Amino acid sequence: STPTITHAATPAQARNSPTVRSAWAVVAACVIVGVLIGRAAGAGAPRQPGPTGPRAPAPALIVLVLAGAVLAAGNSVLTLAALKHGSPDFDTQWFHLPFAAAFVQQHSVTALHYVGVADLHQFFPANVELLHALGMLAFGRDVLSMVLNLGFVALALLAAWCLGRPRGAAPATALAAVVVLAVPQILYMSTGSAMDDVPALAFGLAAAALFAHAGSNRAVIFAAA
């Protein structure tokens, strides 16, 4: 027989539940504490402009723009298809979005969510799924999940540019990120889906870029960590 979810909360009920309101309060408190710790860590440190490196040559910028345009076109086509027909990615339908939906329906992120028999998916880290759950809370459906990875693509490219900027290699590092993001396995699986490969790449590059520009600024080092 097929298992069913009974008494599942609607998005409106979930948004107004005490648990969700408490969760938003905890998130706000964590953000405030993080900002205060960062300011305290950087207190007294001299404010110096970060390293910029030599200006990028025009041919390199032209190649980067053209490659970025091709990547943007591919992402746009696949995202529009996902918005129209839904995500075709198997893992997105298997556990990524079911986890996010369970967070919303059950008002809990601590319970184990089983999506199969004799598997270990309930123990997988579900960090990005929290963002998809917030989108479901806001819109009542998973429409944000189809476009969320576009934001992470932009973040990955920006972080790659910043990573190479101190040594004048920004176009090269950004182009390398474009090539990685354009690999068919990543492009077709991550665009218009809830796959977490691109978010992981974006956060990793962002942390590396922050370290590259941190110098002795403890606040930036704290943010990167």
N, C-alpha and C positions, 0 to 999 in steps of 0.2 A: 504494500500500500504506500501511497505517497504521503509523507508527513506534511502537516499544515500548521500554520501559526494562528493561534486563536487569541482574541482579545488584544490584537496589536494596536498600539497607539497610533493615531493619525499624527501627521506633522504638526497640526495646530495644537493638539493635546500635548505633544512632546515639547513644543516651544514653551508652553505655559506651565509645565510641570515643575514642582519645587526642585527636583533633582537637576534639571537642565539649568534653571536659574542659579542654583548653587554652583554648577560647573562653570558657568560664565563668570561668576564672582571669583572662583578659584583662578581661572585663566587671567582675569584682570589683575588679581593680586600678584600672580607670578610675573606678569609683565612689569608691574610697578616695582616689585622687588628686584627683578633683573636690571631695570634701568638704574635704580638706586645703587646696586652693587657695582655696575659698570661705571657710574659717575664717581663712586668712592675709590674704585681701583685706579681711575685716571686722574684723581685729584692731585694737584701739584706737579703733574707731568707737563713739560713744556709742549705747547701746541706747535707742531712743525708740519709744513705741507709734505704730503707723501711723495715718494719718488715718482717721477714721470717718465724719464728716459727720453731718447731722441724721438723726433716726429716720425710717424710711419710714412714710408714712401707711397706715392700715389698709385703705382701699379698694384701694390699689395692690397691697398684699400679697394681698388676696382674689382680684383679677383674675389675678395671677401664679400663685397656687396652682391656680386653675381651669384656666388655660391649660396649666400644667405637668401637671395630671392628664390632660388630653386628649392631650398629647404622650406621656405615659407609657403610656396605654392603646393608642395606635397603635403605639408601639414594642413593647409586650408582645405584641400580636396577631401582628405581623409576625415577631418573634423566635421565638415558639412555632411558627409555621408553618415557619420555616427549620429549626428543630431537628427537626421531624417529617419534612419533605420535602427538606431541603437548600436551599441558597441558589439562588434563581431568577435572580440577577444574572448577566448575560452576562460582564462583565469579571472578576468573581470567579472564574468557571470558566475564563476564557480565560487570564489571566496572574497575577492576585493570588495565589490559592492554589497554582497550579502552581509559581510562584516559591518560595513557602514550602516546598512539598513537596520541591522540588529542593534547597533548602538542607539539609533533613534527610537526604535520601537520599544526596547527594553529599558531605556533611560540608564544604561550602564555600559561602562567600558572595561569592567573588571571580570565579567562573567566569560566563561569559555563558550565560543560560538561554533557549533559543530556543523560542518557543511558536507560531510561524507562519512563513510564507515571505514574504520581501520586506517585513518590517515592522521597526520599531525598538523594540519593547517590551523587548528585552533590555538596552537602555540607559536604561530608565526608572529613577528612584530607587525603591528597594525598602526603605524604612525601616520602614513598618508591617508589611511582610511578615516582618520578623525576629520581631516579636511573635507572628504567626501560626505561624511555625516553632517558637517556644518552646512554644506550646500543643500543637502536634503531637508534640513531643518528650515533653511531660509526660503527655499522654493517649493517644497513639498514633493519634489521628484529629483531625479538624478541628472538634470540638464547641465548643472555646473560640472559634473564629473566628465562630461564629454569635451570640455574646453580647458579643464584645469591644467593639463599637461602642456598646453600652449604657453601658459605663464611660466612653467618651469623650463621650457625650452628657452624663452627669453632670458630668464635668470641665468641659465647655464652659459649662454653666449656672452652676457654681460660679465659674468664672473671670469670666464676664460680671457676676455679682453683685458680686464683689470689684472689678471694674474701675469700676463706677459708685458704689461705696460712699463713696469720699472726698468726693464732691460730693452725696451724698444721693440719687443717682439709681440705686441698686442695683436696685429693682424694674423700672425702665424698661429698663436695659441687659439684665437677665435676661430680661425679656419679649421684647425684640428678639431675643435668642438663641433663645428658644422659637419665635418666628415663623419665623426662618431654618431651624431644625431641622425645623419642621413643613411646610415647602414640599414639595409632593408629590414632586418630583424627588429631593430629598435624603432624605425619609422612606422612600420605597419602594425607592430604590437602595442606601441605606447601612445600613438596619436589617436584621439577619440576613444580612449580607454582609461581604466583606473590602474594600469600597471605602474609600479613604483620605481622602474629603472631610471627614467629621466629625472624624477625628483631626487633620487639618491645621487645622481651625477651632478645635478645643480647644487645641492647642498655641499657636496664634497669640493666642487670647484670654488664655491663661495667661501668656504672656510680657508682653502689654500690661498685665495686672493687676499683675504683679510690678513693672514699671516705674512704674505709678501709685502703688504703695505704697513704692517703694524710698527716695525722698528722696535722702539722701547716703550711704546704706548701700551700700558697694561690693560686699558679699557678695550682696545681693539683685540688684543690677544684673548681677553676674556670672552668677547663676543664670538671670536672664531672657534674657541673651544666649546 
